[in-house]
Amino acid sequence: MQRVTNAVYIHDEQVLMLKKPRRNWYAAPGGKMEPEESINRAIKREYKEETGLKLINPKLSSVFNFVMDDDQEWMMFTYVCHQAEGKVLEHTPEGTLEWVPVNEVLSLPMAEGDRTLIKHAIEDPQFVLTGTFYYTYDFKLKEQIVDNQLV
């Protein structure tokens, strides 16, 4: 199982998003964890590598399994953060960084599971959302199971 982290960084009513060239989909910046790396260290390292920003007090927002038709499985740890230091990179090999107004983020093209995770992070409730996403080989969402949510 591959472990990955990402973060929804919200500043001045905007979210810093990464437009990935492969599908032209948007995602929250982040990436793969190193062996034995804690999730907190991983998100700080990955976010700085991809964006140039050092997150200050990121808060865990959700933990989801991504299960693919080809038997791959990932575990995604999504953080939300409202403070950072540094300057956003002008160029990153991962794609294009863009500031997007908070009220427009969920209308961007992205993986449907990511939409769920980003929505939860933006709403910033007081619990960690957990569950599983089941995807086809070409990354179409087949099923979404959410273990805990506000009723």
Steps between C-alpha positions, in 0.01 A plus 500: 500500500629842402455774762452857375430838657354821366387832643226750431666834573247782535625859501301821438193300388706314241636145480837416348435222249724298270387443141655171393590465132407132457121550509486879546337430835553705813619357830615621837883501503670210675659169422637164603624435850848362559542169687460549876413871452224638721201651322563839660863509382398371158241771433737775605780360281282424198315831511823700520653297212196552275406858589792669678279567804565378853165409659444624854283279724331287233198311636406148390165520318442155348645151454376295203594180321504516120444153353560459127374231260861397433543403870699810589410655833599836641434661835454877477548727800352843423583805707353849514712803581444876529857621561825456310836666454699552184433584137304288254725342238470642149570157349450149631556176308168366635282742302376858530423664835191721499316703763129423468219679687358272771150518348632377160728215608236225496397586143850426364569177309640248751462145623162464671660365817723806516189717477365330816829546689543863396138586584542353848827692553344830389201450731754424777274301735630380831551135403720300267302358208583138413396252234586326174479593132478226236625600155514341156836462328441828313421681827122520488340480844296180537410525868561730793463382859514768768532361852412813694327819398269758646135400467 
